Amino acid sequence: QVQLVESGGGFVQVGESLRLSCEPSGRTSSTYTMGWFRQAPGKEREFVAAIRSTGGTTAYADDVKGRFTISREYGKNKVYLQMNSLKLGDTGVYYCAAGSGVILSQLRAANAYAYWGQGTQVTVSS
């Protein structure tokens, strides 16, 4: 089993930045693909960003591209999501996810990830 713990959420104003962290524990592996998803009130969970272990390939949702950066610290298997120029629409609960054998075409699919954290709240206000 893999446990994922997110941290770094908070309450910020439009245009500010936050850095989320995800720390895996348990039977973790540096070969896992790691992803970030978010869920706003009344909406479905949506893909934000992902990073593969193979070559460090990354993928982003269109509305965060250029503002968010996903990275991973291989020695500790930690994953980060640097979020800049935050907008009101970025508000939501952000979840870290991990999966093995996730192919390129599956990076944005929530059902490709077997392990999920409890989420961390990000609130952006004007």
N, CA, C and O of each residue as an XYZ file, in Angstrom:
504
protein
N       0.832     -1.206      0.000
C       0.000      0.000      0.000
C       0.860      1.246      0.000
O       1.966      1.260      0.538
N       0.340      2.275     -0.603
C       1.018      3.562     -0.660
C       0.113      4.603     -0.015
O      -1.076      4.687     -0.322
N       0.683      5.381      0.865
C      -0.051      6.486      1.467
C       0.531      7.790      0.938
O       1.745      7.942      0.808
N      -0.352      8.715      0.642
C       0.065     10.017      0.128
C      -0.467     11.106      1.040
O      -1.646     11.115      1.396
N       0.405     12.015      1.412
C       0.002     13.110      2.286
C       0.331     14.435      1.611
O       1.488     14.729      1.311
N      -0.706     15.220      1.381
C      -0.514     16.537      0.763
C      -0.372     17.604      1.844
O      -0.885     17.467      2.954
N       0.331     18.658      1.490
C       0.448     19.808      2.372
C       0.697     21.046      1.531
O       1.010     20.955      0.344
N       0.555     22.198      2.157
C       0.878     23.443      1.469
C      -0.315     24.253      1.010
O      -0.159     25.364      0.504
N      -1.511     23.703      1.184
C      -2.686     24.465      0.793
C      -2.886     25.669      1.695
O      -2.233     25.797      2.730
N      -3.786     26.545      1.298
C      -4.031     27.715      2.114
C      -4.967     28.684      1.451
O      -5.609     28.384      0.445
N      -5.026     29.852      2.041
C      -5.929     30.911      1.597
C      -5.063     32.029      1.043
O      -4.263     32.617      1.770
N      -5.221     32.326     -0.249
C      -4.411     33.361     -0.883
C      -5.302     34.267     -1.728
O      -6.475     33.979     -1.963
N      -4.712     35.360     -2.170
C      -5.451     36.275     -3.035
C      -5.068     36.051     -4.490
O      -4.033     35.456     -4.790
N      -5.896     36.524     -5.363
C      -5.643     36.409     -6.796
C      -4.256     36.957     -7.122
O      -3.874     38.035     -6.666
N      -3.518     36.196     -7.915
C      -2.188     36.609     -8.332
C      -1.066     36.095     -7.463
O       0.102     36.169     -7.846
N      -1.401     35.576     -6.300
C      -0.367     35.065     -5.397
C       0.009     33.632     -5.760
O      -0.529     33.043     -6.698
N       0.953     33.089     -4.985
C       1.490     31.753     -5.269
C       1.357     30.828     -4.072
O       1.272     31.268     -2.926
N       1.340     29.554     -4.363
C       1.381     28.510     -3.345
C       2.200     27.348     -3.889
O       2.278     27.139     -5.100
N       2.802     26.605     -2.986
C       3.528     25.403     -3.381
C       2.966     24.227     -2.597
O       3.056     24.184     -1.370
N       2.398     23.298     -3.301
C       1.870     22.093     -2.676
C       2.942     21.009     -2.677
O       3.766     20.920     -3.587
N       2.905     20.196     -1.640
C       3.820     19.062     -1.544
C       3.024     17.787     -1.352
O       1.937     17.790     -0.775
N       3.583     16.707     -1.843
C       2.971     15.393     -1.663
C       4.074     14.443     -1.231
O       5.065     14.255     -1.938
N       3.891     13.855     -0.076
C       4.911     12.944      0.437
C       4.347     11.538      0.519
O       3.429     11.273      1.295
N       4.898     10.637     -0.281
C       4.436      9.248     -0.240
C       5.105      8.492      0.900
O       6.209      8.833      1.323
N       4.434      7.479      1.382
C       5.021      6.557      2.350
C       4.453      5.171      2.080
O       3.504      5.007      1.313
N       5.047      4.191      2.716
C       4.608      2.824      2.470
C       5.405      2.224      1.336
O       6.599      2.492      1.205
N       4.773      1.430      0.530
C       5.457      0.746     -0.563
C       5.561      1.679     -1.767
O       4.939      1.459     -2.806
N       6.359      2.718     -1.595
C       6.489      3.700     -2.659
C       7.526      3.247     -3.681
O       8.361      2.383     -3.413
N       7.448      3.841     -4.821
C       8.396      3.505     -5.876
C       8.661      4.733     -6.713
O       7.750      5.497     -7.033
N       9.929      4.914     -7.067
C      10.280      6.044     -7.920
C       9.772      5.839     -9.342
O       9.857      6.747    -10.169
N       9.246      4.657     -9.630
C       8.741      4.408    -10.978
C       7.281      4.825    -11.133
O       6.740      4.779    -12.238
N       6.646      5.227    -10.052
C       5.243      5.634    -10.133
C       5.108      6.949    -10.897
O       5.953      7.836    -10.784
N       4.057      7.056    -11.659
C       3.649      8.340    -12.200
C       2.881      9.069    -11.100
O       2.042      8.481    -10.419
N       3.179     10.347    -10.940
C       2.531     11.141     -9.907
C       1.685     12.220    -10.562
O       2.081     12.818    -11.563
N       0.528     12.457     -9.990
C      -0.364     13.452    -10.565
C      -1.008     14.322     -9.501
O      -1.062     13.968     -8.323
N      -1.490     15.457     -9.946
C      -2.299     16.350     -9.113
C      -3.647     16.535     -9.793
O      -3.731     16.781    -10.996
N      -4.679     16.413     -9.003
C      -6.043     16.649     -9.450
C      -6.682     17.636     -8.486
O      -6.186     17.837     -7.378
N      -7.762     18.240     -8.898
C      -8.456     19.152     -7.993
C      -9.964     19.007     -8.175
O     -10.457     18.565     -9.213
N     -10.667     19.397     -7.124
C     -12.120     19.341     -7.172
C     -12.684     20.595     -6.527
O     -12.466     20.863     -5.345
N     -13.402     21.343     -7.318
C     -14.068     22.542     -6.823
C     -15.460     22.166     -6.317
O     -16.006     21.140     -6.724
N     -16.035     22.974     -5.443
C     -17.371     22.674     -4.912
C     -18.381     22.508     -6.037
O     -18.504     23.361     -6.916
N     -19.101     21.394     -5.991
C     -20.146     21.145     -6.970
C     -19.650     20.677     -8.318
O     -20.438     20.524     -9.252
N     -18.354     20.448     -8.434
C     -17.793     20.015     -9.718
C     -17.094     18.675     -9.566
O     -16.798     18.226     -8.459
N     -16.839     18.051    -10.706
C     -16.127     16.782    -10.678
C     -14.616     17.019    -10.520
O     -14.090     18.094    -10.808
N     -13.965     15.979    -10.059
C     -12.515     16.050     -9.934
C     -11.898     16.181    -11.316
O     -12.302     15.491    -12.253
N     -10.916     17.070    -11.442
C     -10.300     17.293    -12.743
C      -8.779     17.226    -12.655
O      -8.172     17.495    -11.618
N      -8.204     16.863    -13.771
C      -6.757     16.756    -13.879
C      -6.110     18.134    -13.826
O      -6.628     19.101    -14.386
N      -4.966     18.209    -13.141
C      -4.195     19.447    -13.090
C      -2.834     19.253    -13.741
O      -2.480     19.972    -14.675
N      -2.074     18.287    -13.254
C      -0.721     18.067    -13.767
C      -0.259     16.668    -13.408
O      -0.764     16.051    -12.470
N       0.708     16.178    -14.168
C       1.267     14.860    -13.885
C       2.719     14.827    -14.314
O       3.150     15.590    -15.178
N       3.465     13.928    -13.691
C       4.869     13.747    -14.053
C       5.187     12.266    -14.032
O       4.922     11.579    -13.046
N       5.746     11.785    -15.104
C       6.125     10.382    -15.188
C       7.523     10.207    -14.634
O       8.312     11.149    -14.562
N       7.807      8.975    -14.246
C       9.153      8.692    -13.774
C      10.094      8.554    -14.968
O      11.262      8.937    -14.905
N       9.564      8.005    -16.048
C      10.385      7.764    -17.229
C      10.644      9.071    -17.958
O       9.751      9.614    -18.608
N      11.861      9.572    -17.851
C      12.225     10.796    -18.542
C      11.646     12.049    -17.933
O      11.912     13.151    -18.414
N      10.850     11.904    -16.869
C      10.279     13.077    -16.229
C       9.287     13.823    -17.089
O       9.100     15.027    -16.916
N       8.642     13.124    -18.022
C       7.645     13.759    -18.878
C       6.531     14.359    -18.034
O       6.040     13.731    -17.096
N       6.136     15.589    -18.379
C       5.069     16.256    -17.642
C       3.878     16.548    -18.547
O       3.995     16.598    -19.771
N       2.740     16.736    -17.909
C       1.527     17.111    -18.631
C       0.741     18.061    -17.749
O       0.753     17.947    -16.523
N       0.059     18.997    -18.386
C      -0.704     19.999    -17.646
C      -2.085     20.188    -18.273
O      -2.274     20.012    -19.477
N      -3.025     20.545    -17.432
C      -4.322     20.976    -17.943
C      -4.120     22.318    -18.643
O      -3.246     23.096    -18.261
N      -4.908     22.580    -19.642
C      -4.720     23.795    -20.429
C      -4.802     25.071    -19.597
O      -4.063     26.022    -19.853
N      -5.678     25.104    -18.620
C      -5.864     26.366    -17.888
C      -4.821     26.606    -16.803
O      -4.853     27.642    -16.138
N      -3.901     25.670    -16.616
C      -2.825     25.912    -15.649
C      -1.473     25.976    -16.335
O      -0.470     26.323    -15.711
N      -1.445     25.644    -17.607
C      -0.193     25.635    -18.343
C       0.442     27.021    -18.317
O      -0.220     28.019    -18.600
N       1.725     27.078    -17.978
C       2.410     28.358    -17.898
C       2.330     29.000    -16.523
O       3.076     29.934    -16.231
N       1.435     28.511    -15.677
C       1.300     29.055    -14.323
C       1.721     28.039    -13.261
O       2.267     28.413    -12.223
N       1.469     26.772    -13.518
C       1.781     25.717    -12.556
C       2.969     24.902    -13.061
O       3.158     24.732    -14.265
N       3.759     24.406    -12.121
C       4.882     23.536    -12.463
C       4.900     22.347    -11.515
O       4.921     22.510    -10.295
N       4.892     21.162    -12.085
C       5.007     19.954    -11.276
C       6.448     19.474    -11.310
O       7.106     19.528    -12.349
N       6.931     19.005    -10.175
C       8.300     18.498    -10.114
C       8.352     17.379     -9.074
O       7.459     17.235     -8.239
N       9.404     16.609     -9.150
C       9.543     15.541     -8.166
C      10.963     15.461     -7.669
O      11.916     15.742     -8.395
N      11.085     15.071     -6.415
C      12.382     14.915     -5.776
C      12.609     13.415     -5.674
O      12.066     12.755     -4.788
N      13.403     12.888     -6.571
C      13.505     11.446     -6.711
C      14.039     10.745     -5.469
O      13.596      9.641     -5.152
N      14.958     11.348     -4.778
C      15.524     10.693     -3.604
C      14.492     10.417     -2.528
O      14.579      9.416     -1.816
N      13.503     11.317     -2.408
C      12.474     11.185     -1.386
C      11.120     10.841     -1.985
O      10.133     10.702     -1.262
N      11.072     10.703     -3.308
C       9.803     10.433     -3.998
C       8.764     11.504     -3.754
O       7.579     11.269     -3.992
N       9.166     12.668     -3.290
C       8.201     13.738     -3.054
C       7.864     14.427     -4.369
O       8.674     14.474     -5.295
N       6.673     14.949     -4.424
C       6.208     15.652     -5.610
C       5.703     17.018     -5.181
O       5.114     17.173     -4.111
N       5.941     17.994     -6.025
C       5.549     19.355     -5.713
C       4.688     19.920     -6.846
O       4.784     19.505     -8.000
N       3.856     20.869     -6.473
C       3.108     21.620     -7.469
C       3.256     23.091     -7.127
O       2.646     23.587     -6.180
N       4.072     23.778     -7.907
C       4.248     25.213     -7.741
C       3.155     25.913     -8.511
O       3.031     25.743     -9.724
N       2.367     26.698     -7.811
C       1.230     27.368     -8.442
C       1.435     28.883     -8.360
O       1.450     29.462     -7.274
N       1.588     29.495     -9.498
C       1.781     30.942     -9.573
C       0.582     31.602    -10.239
O      -0.221     30.945    -10.903
N       0.479     32.903    -10.050
C      -0.597     33.676    -10.671
C      -1.957     33.010    -10.463
O      -2.716     32.796    -11.408
N      -2.236     32.696     -9.228
C      -3.461     31.967     -8.923
C      -4.696     32.791     -9.272
O      -4.719     34.012     -9.121
N      -5.718     32.087     -9.741
C      -6.974     32.693    -10.132
C      -8.100     32.169     -9.248
O      -7.945     31.163     -8.556
N      -9.229     32.861     -9.281
C     -10.378     32.416     -8.503
C     -10.765     30.981     -8.874
O     -11.163     30.195     -8.015
N     -10.645     30.658    -10.141
C     -11.024     29.338    -10.625
C     -10.102     28.219    -10.184
O     -10.383     27.047    -10.433
N      -8.997     28.570     -9.528
C      -8.090     27.542     -9.014
C      -8.515     27.032     -7.645
O      -7.922     26.093     -7.113
N      -9.524     27.641     -7.087
C     -10.014     27.212     -5.781
C     -10.525     25.782     -5.832
O     -11.225     25.385     -6.763
N     -10.161     25.023     -4.815
C     -10.631     23.652     -4.732
C      -9.783     22.825     -3.801
O      -8.821     23.317     -3.211
N     -10.145     21.564     -3.673
C      -9.331     20.620     -2.926
C      -8.381     19.951     -3.912
O      -8.806     19.414     -4.935
N      -7.115     19.990     -3.598
C      -6.087     19.433     -4.479
C      -5.641     18.087     -3.938
O      -5.278     17.948     -2.770
N      -5.679     17.107     -4.821
C      -5.340     15.739     -4.454
C      -4.082     15.285     -5.177
O      -3.902     15.540     -6.368
N      -3.235     14.618     -4.447
C      -2.072     13.958     -5.025
C      -2.449     12.524     -5.357
O      -3.192     11.885     -4.612
N      -1.941     12.019     -6.467
C      -2.260     10.665     -6.885
C      -1.009      9.972     -7.400
O      -0.093     10.614     -7.915
N      -0.983      8.664     -7.255
C       0.158      7.873     -7.720
C      -0.339      6.640     -8.440
O      -1.333      6.031     -8.044
N       0.358      6.280     -9.496
C      -0.029      5.093    -10.238
C       1.163      4.463    -10.900
O       2.139      5.138    -11.226
N       1.085      3.172    -11.096
C       2.155      2.467    -11.798
C       1.659      2.060    -13.175
O       0.470      1.812    -13.378
N       2.571      1.997    -14.096
C       2.207      1.582    -15.447
C       1.288      2.541    -16.159
O       0.518      2.132    -17.029
N       1.354      3.811    -15.806
C       0.489      4.806    -16.450
C       1.131      5.222    -17.771
O       2.216      5.805    -17.791
N       0.455      4.919    -18.859
C       1.018      5.288    -20.155
C       0.662      6.735    -20.479
O      -0.188      7.352    -19.837
N       1.337      7.247    -21.486
C       1.222      8.668    -21.821
C      -0.220      9.112    -22.032
O      -0.622     10.181    -21.572
N      -0.983      8.298    -22.718
C      -2.362      8.677    -23.040
C      -3.287      8.644    -21.826
O      -4.422      9.116    -21.895
N      -2.810      8.093    -20.727
C      -3.642      7.968    -19.525
C      -3.336      9.020    -18.474
O      -4.002      9.070    -17.440
N      -2.346      9.855    -18.718
C      -1.869     10.769    -17.674
C      -2.987     11.621    -17.089
O      -2.949     11.951    -15.903
N      -3.976     11.983    -17.892
C      -5.026     12.898    -17.431
C      -6.241     12.172    -16.857
O      -7.207     12.812    -16.443
N      -6.196     10.864    -16.831
C      -7.342     10.075    -16.392
C      -7.216      9.693    -14.927
O      -6.250      9.039    -14.534
N      -8.171     10.092    -14.131
C      -8.127      9.806    -12.697
C      -8.100      8.304    -12.431
O      -7.464      7.856    -11.478
N      -8.777      7.533    -13.255
C      -8.844      6.094    -12.988
C      -7.542      5.364    -13.323
O      -7.445      4.153    -13.127
N      -6.553      6.083    -13.822
C      -5.235      5.481    -14.065
C      -4.378      5.457    -12.811
O      -3.322      4.825    -12.784
N      -4.834      6.146    -11.777
C      -4.055      6.286    -10.548
C      -4.705      5.447     -9.443
O      -5.902      5.563     -9.181
N      -3.900      4.609     -8.809
C      -4.445      3.682     -7.812
C      -4.459      4.264     -6.407
O      -5.251      3.845     -5.563
N      -3.593      5.220     -6.160
C      -3.446      5.736     -4.798
C      -3.723      7.235     -4.764
O      -3.327      7.988     -5.653
N      -4.419      7.639     -3.699
C      -4.831      9.030     -3.564
C      -4.605      9.530     -2.149
O      -4.745      8.792     -1.174
N      -4.249     10.816     -2.065
C      -4.170     11.441     -0.764
C      -5.522     11.964     -0.327
O      -6.515     11.834     -1.043
N      -5.551     12.552      0.849
C      -6.797     13.081      1.421
C      -7.140     14.465      0.883
O      -8.275     14.924      1.016
N      -6.180     15.114      0.289
C      -6.436     16.426     -0.294
C      -6.031     17.575      0.607
O      -5.994     17.448      1.831
N      -5.729     18.697     -0.023
C      -5.422     19.920      0.705
C      -6.198     21.061      0.052
O      -6.257     21.164     -1.173
N      -6.782     21.900      0.873
C      -7.660     22.952      0.378
C      -6.854     24.151     -0.097
O      -5.949     24.624      0.590
N      -7.200     24.631     -1.280
C      -6.642     25.874     -1.819
C      -7.815     26.816     -2.074
O      -8.744     26.493     -2.814
N      -7.751     27.967     -1.456
C      -8.801     28.957     -1.643
C      -8.181     30.245     -2.148
O      -7.290     30.812     -1.516
N      -8.660     30.696     -3.289
C      -8.166     31.933     -3.885
C      -9.298     32.953     -3.833
O     -10.402     32.695     -4.311
N      -9.014     34.092     -3.257
C     -10.056     35.107     -3.133
C      -9.611     36.408     -3.783
O      -8.425     36.623     -4.032
N     -10.566     37.257     -4.049
C     -10.261     38.558     -4.643
C     -10.167     39.615     -3.556
O      -9.916     40.784     -3.852
